[in-house]
């Protein structure tokens, strides 16, 4: 289950970073990261009551996924 969830989070991170960049443009990186984090948490493929629990358990992984997505976007 966690493997599929982690894969879904990585894909959501890619979408979240692009969305935050388009929406916020030249705003600070912290605002973009917060927006991406909110997007990922709201779209995690688990039922609503467990979203915050999963987000808490996987917070470090989610942060790393966002940072990796940002790095990949900068490469392009």
C-alpha positions in Angstrom: 0.0 0.0 0.0 2.7 2.5 0.9 4.6 1.8 -2.3 1.5 2.8 -4.4 0.9 5.7 -2.1 4.5 7.0 -2.5 4.3 6.6 -6.3 1.1 8.7 -6.2 2.7 11.3 -4.1 5.7 11.6 -6.5 3.3 12.2 -9.4 1.2 14.7 -7.4 4.4 16.5 -6.5 5.2 17.0 -10.1 1.8 18.4 -10.8 1.8 20.5 -7.6 5.1 22.2 -8.4 4.0 23.1 -11.9 0.7 24.4 -10.6 2.4 26.5 -7.9 4.9 27.9 -10.4 2.1 28.9 -12.8 -0.1 30.3 -10.1 2.5 32.2 -8.0 5.1 33.0 -10.6 7.9 34.9 -9.0 6.7 34.7 -5.4 9.0 33.2 -2.7 9.8 29.5 -2.8 8.3 29.0 0.6 4.8 30.1 -0.7 5.2 27.8 -3.6 6.2 24.9 -1.4 3.2 25.5 0.9 0.8 25.6 -2.1 2.3 22.4 -3.5 2.0 20.7 0.0 -1.6 21.7 0.3 -2.3 20.3 -3.2 -0.6 17.0 -2.5 -2.4 16.5 0.8 -5.8 17.4 -0.6 -5.2 14.9 -3.5 -3.6 11.9 -1.7 -5.6 8.9 -2.8 -6.9 7.9 0.7 -10.3 8.6 2.3 -10.6 12.0 3.9 -10.3 11.2 7.6 -6.9 9.6 7.0 -5.4 12.3 4.8 -3.9 14.3 7.7 -2.6 11.1 9.4 -0.9 9.9 6.2 0.4 13.4 5.5 1.9 13.4 9.0 3.5 10.0 8.7 4.9 10.8 5.3 5.7 14.5 5.7 9.5 14.0 5.2 8.8 11.9 2.1 6.4 14.5 0.7 8.9 17.3 1.3 11.6 15.3 -0.5 9.2 14.6 -3.4 8.5 18.4 -3.7 12.2 19.2 -3.7 12.9 16.5 -6.3 10.1 17.8 -8.5 11.5 21.4 -8.2 15.0 20.2 -9.1 13.6 18.4 -12.2 11.6 21.4 -13.3 14.7 23.6 -13.0 16.6 21.2 -15.3 14.0 21.6 -18.0 
